[in-house]
Amino acid sequence: MKPLVVVTGKNGQLGWELEQIHADHSSEFDFLFIGRQEMDLSNSVSVEAFFTKYQPQYFINCAAYTAVDKAEADKETAFYVNAVNVGLLASLCLVHQCRFISFSTDYVFDGNTQTPYLPDDATNPLNQYGLSKREGEKLALQNNPLSVIIRTSWVYSSHGNNFVKTMLRLMNERPEIKVVADQIGGPTYARDLAVAVIKIIAEMHSGNPHAGIYHYCNSGIISWHQFAVAIQQLSGLNCKVLPITTNEYPTPAKRSHYSGLDTSKIVADFNVIIKPWQESLQECLKLLL
C-alpha cells in the first residue's frame, strides 16, 4: 500500500493548491483532503478516531484562522485554531508515527530589522494573530519534536481571498487606488508552496530526518505598493497605484514594517526550489485574467 497523506483545510488557498497538483504524485502517495465537514478539529475524540481509522503516514495541516484583524477581538478562537489544535495534531502524529507539517507566519516577528529573518531569530509578535501562530509553533515542537513548521508570508493564489485578487477587483472598479508602501516583505504563491510541501514529503519518505522551523516565500523583498504596481502592469489595467504610509491606512492589528524571510535553510535541508516572485505572479495572473 502507498503511504497516506492527509491534508486539512482543503478549502483554503494552500489546501486547494495541494489538491490541484496531487494527481502528479499519485504513483507515490495516496491523498485524503478534508475540511470541517470531514473532521471536526474542535473535537479531540473525533480527531483521535480519525487517526486510528486512517493511520496516515504524513499529515499536512493547512487549517488555520487567518483573519488577522478579526483576531484582535476574537483572540480565543484564533488561539484555539492556531495553537491548541496544532498542538493536538502534533501529539497525535507522534503517537501514530506520522510526520507532521504545519504552517506559521511572518507575523511572529516585530520587523525591527533590515535583513531577512532566519528561522531561529527571536520572535516578538505585534498582534493576536501572530501570538496565536507563535504559540502553535511552540506546542507543535514541544509535543512532537519531529514536526516541520513552515513560516510563510503574503500568501496568494487563484483561489480564495487574497491581495492579488483584491487588487485586480479594485483596479477594475476604480481609476486609482492607494497601497501601503512602508511595509516590506516577500510574496508567496501558494502553488509554489504546495510543490515545495510535496517535495518535503518525498524527502521525508526517502529518509530525510530534518525537522523544526523553516521559512518559505518566493525570492525578492518588496513593498505592498511595489507588489500592487506589478499586478497593475502585468494585468494591463488602467489604474493609478499611489503609495501611502501605514499611518494613513490604520488597521485593528498592528503590522511590522519589515518581514522578509531567509529561505536558505529549507533549500539546504529539503532541496526545494525558490522561484522569483515576478515569475510566480505572472503564472497566477494567467489563471485569473
C-alpha positions as CSV (number, residue, x, y, z in Angstrom):
1,M,0.0,0.0,0.0
2,K,1.1,3.5,-0.7
3,P,1.6,5.9,2.2
4,L,-1.4,8.1,3.0
5,V,-1.0,11.9,3.1
6,V,-3.8,13.7,4.9
7,V,-4.4,17.4,4.1
8,T,-6.6,19.5,6.3
9,G,-8.0,22.9,5.3
10,K,-8.8,21.7,1.7
11,N,-10.9,24.9,1.0
12,G,-8.1,27.3,1.9
13,Q,-5.5,28.6,-0.6
14,L,-2.7,26.1,0.2
15,G,-5.0,23.1,0.7
16,W,-6.8,23.8,-2.6
17,E,-3.4,24.2,-4.4
18,L,-2.3,20.9,-3.0
19,E,-5.4,19.2,-4.2
20,Q,-4.8,20.6,-7.7
21,I,-1.3,19.1,-8.0
22,H,-1.7,15.9,-6.0
23,A,-2.5,13.7,-9.1
24,D,1.0,14.3,-10.3
25,H,2.2,12.3,-7.3
26,S,-0.5,9.6,-7.1
27,S,2.0,6.9,-8.1
28,E,4.0,7.6,-4.8
29,F,1.3,8.6,-2.3
30,D,-2.4,8.3,-1.6
31,F,-4.0,11.6,-0.6
32,L,-7.0,12.4,1.5
33,F,-8.2,16.1,1.5
34,I,-10.5,17.0,4.4
35,G,-12.4,20.1,5.5
36,R,-14.6,20.9,8.6
37,Q,-17.3,18.5,7.4
38,E,-14.9,15.5,7.3
39,M,-13.2,16.1,10.6
40,D,-14.1,18.4,13.4
41,L,-10.8,19.7,14.8
42,S,-12.5,21.1,17.8
43,N,-13.5,17.6,18.9
44,S,-10.4,15.7,20.2
45,V,-12.2,12.4,20.4
46,S,-13.2,12.6,16.7
47,V,-9.7,13.6,15.7
48,E,-8.2,10.6,17.6
49,A,-10.8,8.3,16.0
50,F,-9.8,9.7,12.6
51,F,-6.1,8.8,13.2
52,T,-7.0,5.3,14.4
53,K,-9.2,4.7,11.3
54,Y,-6.9,6.1,8.6
55,Q,-3.4,5.6,10.0
56,P,-1.8,8.4,7.8
57,Q,2.0,8.5,7.4
58,Y,2.0,12.2,6.6
59,F,-0.3,14.9,8.0
60,I,-0.3,18.4,6.3
61,N,-2.2,20.9,8.5
62,C,-3.4,23.7,6.2
63,A,-6.4,24.5,8.5
64,A,-5.9,27.9,10.2
65,Y,-7.5,31.0,11.5
66,T,-6.2,33.7,9.1
67,A,-8.3,36.8,9.7
68,V,-5.5,38.9,11.1
69,D,-7.6,42.0,12.0
70,K,-10.6,40.0,13.3
71,A,-8.3,38.1,15.6
72,E,-7.8,41.2,17.7
73,A,-11.3,40.9,19.0
74,D,-11.7,37.1,18.6
75,K,-8.4,36.0,20.1
76,E,-9.9,32.9,21.9
77,T,-10.9,31.4,18.5
78,A,-7.6,32.3,16.9
79,F,-5.7,30.7,19.7
80,Y,-7.8,27.6,19.7
81,V,-7.4,27.0,15.9
82,N,-3.8,28.2,15.5
83,A,-2.4,26.9,18.8
84,V,-4.4,24.3,20.7
85,N,-5.5,22.4,17.5
86,V,-1.9,22.4,16.2
87,G,-0.6,21.0,19.4
88,L,-3.2,18.3,19.5
89,L,-2.4,17.2,15.9
90,A,1.3,17.2,16.5
91,S,1.0,15.0,19.6
92,L,-1.3,12.5,17.7
93,C,1.1,12.4,14.8
94,L,3.9,11.4,17.3
95,V,1.7,8.7,18.8
96,H,0.8,7.3,15.4
97,Q,4.3,7.6,13.9
98,C,3.1,10.1,11.3
99,R,5.2,13.0,10.1
100,F,3.5,16.4,10.8
101,I,3.8,19.6,8.7
102,S,2.0,22.8,9.8
103,F,2.3,26.4,8.8
104,S,3.1,29.7,10.5
105,T,3.7,33.2,9.5
106,D,6.0,36.2,9.2
107,Y,3.7,37.9,11.8
108,V,5.7,36.2,14.6
109,F,8.3,38.9,14.1
110,D,8.2,42.6,15.1
111,G,10.0,43.9,12.0
112,N,12.8,45.7,13.9
113,T,15.5,44.7,11.4
114,Q,16.5,45.3,7.8
115,T,17.8,41.9,6.8
116,P,15.7,38.7,6.1
117,Y,14.7,36.8,9.3
118,L,16.3,33.4,9.9
119,P,14.2,30.6,11.3
120,D,15.9,30.7,14.7
121,D,15.8,34.5,15.1
122,A,13.9,35.8,18.2
123,T,10.2,36.2,17.7
124,N,8.1,39.1,19.1
125,P,4.5,39.2,17.6
126,L,2.8,42.6,17.4
127,N,-0.8,41.3,17.1
128,Q,-3.0,38.5,18.4
129,Y,-2.8,36.5,15.1
130,G,1.0,36.5,15.4
131,L,0.8,35.4,19.0
132,S,-1.6,32.6,18.2
133,K,0.7,31.3,15.4
134,R,3.8,31.5,17.6
135,E,2.1,29.5,20.3
136,G,1.1,26.9,17.7
137,E,4.8,26.6,16.7
138,K,5.8,26.1,20.4
139,L,3.1,23.5,21.1
140,A,3.8,21.5,17.9
141,L,7.6,21.2,18.6
142,Q,7.0,20.7,22.3
143,N,4.5,17.9,21.7
144,N,6.3,16.4,18.7
145,P,10.0,17.3,18.0
146,L,9.7,15.7,14.5
147,S,7.3,18.4,13.4
148,V,8.1,20.6,10.5
149,I,6.8,24.2,10.8
150,I,6.9,26.3,7.7
151,R,6.6,30.1,8.2
152,T,5.4,31.9,5.1
153,S,4.3,35.4,4.1
154,W,1.9,37.3,1.8
155,V,0.2,34.1,0.5
156,Y,-1.9,34.4,-2.7
157,S,-3.5,32.0,-5.1
158,S,-6.0,32.0,-8.0
159,H,-8.4,30.5,-5.3
160,G,-9.8,32.2,-2.3
161,N,-9.4,35.7,-0.9
162,N,-6.0,37.4,-1.1
163,F,-4.1,40.6,-2.0
164,V,-3.7,39.8,-5.7
165,K,-7.4,39.1,-6.3
166,T,-8.4,42.1,-4.2
167,M,-6.1,44.4,-6.3
168,L,-7.5,43.1,-9.6
169,R,-11.0,43.8,-8.4
170,L,-10.2,47.3,-7.2
171,M,-8.2,48.1,-10.3
172,N,-11.2,47.2,-12.4
173,E,-13.6,49.3,-10.3
174,R,-11.5,52.5,-9.6
175,P,-9.3,54.9,-11.6
176,E,-6.8,55.0,-8.7
177,I,-6.0,53.1,-5.5
178,K,-3.8,53.7,-2.6
179,V,-1.5,50.9,-1.2
180,V,0.9,50.9,1.8
181,A,4.5,51.4,0.7
182,D,6.3,51.2,4.0
183,Q,5.6,47.5,4.8
184,I,8.3,45.3,3.3
185,G,8.2,41.5,2.8
186,G,8.0,38.6,0.4
187,P,5.0,37.3,-1.6
188,T,4.3,33.6,-1.6
189,Y,2.4,31.9,-4.5
190,A,0.5,29.1,-2.8
191,R,1.0,26.8,-5.8
192,D,4.8,27.1,-5.3
193,L,4.5,26.3,-1.6
194,A,2.3,23.3,-2.4
195,V,5.0,22.0,-4.8
196,A,7.6,22.5,-2.0
197,V,5.5,20.7,0.5
198,I,5.2,17.6,-1.8
199,K,8.9,17.7,-2.2
200,I,9.4,17.8,1.5
201,I,7.2,14.7,2.0
202,A,9.1,12.9,-0.8
203,E,12.3,13.8,1.0
204,M,10.9,12.5,4.3
205,H,9.8,9.3,2.7
206,S,13.3,8.7,1.4
207,G,14.7,9.0,5.0
208,N,15.4,12.8,5.3
209,P,15.3,13.3,9.1
210,H,15.2,17.1,9.2
211,A,12.6,18.8,11.4
212,G,12.0,22.1,13.1
213,I,11.1,25.6,11.8
214,Y,11.6,26.7,8.2
215,H,10.9,29.8,6.1
216,Y,9.4,29.7,2.6
217,C,8.4,32.5,0.3
218,N,9.3,33.5,-3.3
219,S,12.6,35.3,-3.8
220,G,12.7,39.0,-3.7
221,I,11.8,41.5,-0.9
222,I,9.3,44.2,-1.9
223,S,6.7,46.6,-0.5
224,W,2.9,46.0,-0.8
225,H,2.9,49.1,-3.1
226,Q,5.5,47.5,-5.4
227,F,3.5,44.3,-5.4
228,A,0.4,46.2,-6.4
229,V,2.2,48.1,-9.2
230,A,3.5,44.8,-10.6
231,I,-0.1,43.4,-10.6
232,Q,-1.3,46.6,-12.4
233,Q,1.5,46.4,-15.0
234,L,1.2,42.7,-15.7
235,S,-2.6,42.8,-15.9
236,G,-2.6,45.9,-18.2
237,L,-5.3,47.6,-16.2
238,N,-5.7,51.4,-16.4
239,C,-5.5,52.3,-12.8
240,K,-3.0,54.5,-10.9
241,V,-1.4,52.9,-7.8
242,L,-0.5,55.6,-5.3
243,P,1.8,54.9,-2.3
244,I,0.7,55.7,1.2
245,T,2.1,55.1,4.7
246,T,0.9,52.6,7.3
247,N,-0.3,55.6,9.4
248,E,-2.6,56.6,6.5
249,Y,-4.1,53.1,6.5
250,P,-4.8,52.1,10.1
251,T,-5.9,48.6,10.9
252,P,-7.1,46.9,14.1
253,A,-4.0,44.6,14.1
254,K,-0.6,46.2,14.1
255,R,1.7,45.3,11.2
256,S,5.5,45.2,11.2
257,H,7.4,47.4,8.7
258,Y,9.7,44.5,7.7
259,S,9.1,40.8,7.4
260,G,11.5,39.4,4.9
261,L,12.2,35.7,5.3
262,D,15.5,33.9,4.7
263,T,14.7,30.7,2.9
264,S,18.2,29.2,2.7
265,K,17.5,26.5,5.4
266,I,14.6,24.9,3.7
267,V,16.6,24.8,0.4
268,A,19.5,23.2,2.1
269,D,17.6,20.7,4.1
270,F,14.9,19.6,1.6
271,N,16.2,20.7,-1.8
272,V,13.1,22.8,-2.6
273,I,13.1,25.4,-5.4
274,I,12.5,29.1,-4.7
275,K,11.2,30.9,-7.7
276,P,11.3,34.7,-8.2
277,W,8.1,36.5,-7.1
278,Q,7.7,38.1,-10.5
279,E,7.7,34.8,-12.3
280,S,5.2,33.3,-9.9
281,L,2.9,36.3,-10.0
282,Q,2.8,36.1,-13.8
283,E,1.8,32.4,-13.6
284,C,-1.0,33.2,-11.2
285,L,-2.3,36.1,-13.3
286,K,-2.5,33.9,-16.3
287,L,-5.1,31.9,-14.4
288,L,-7.0,35.0,-13.3
289,L,-7.1,37.2,-16.4
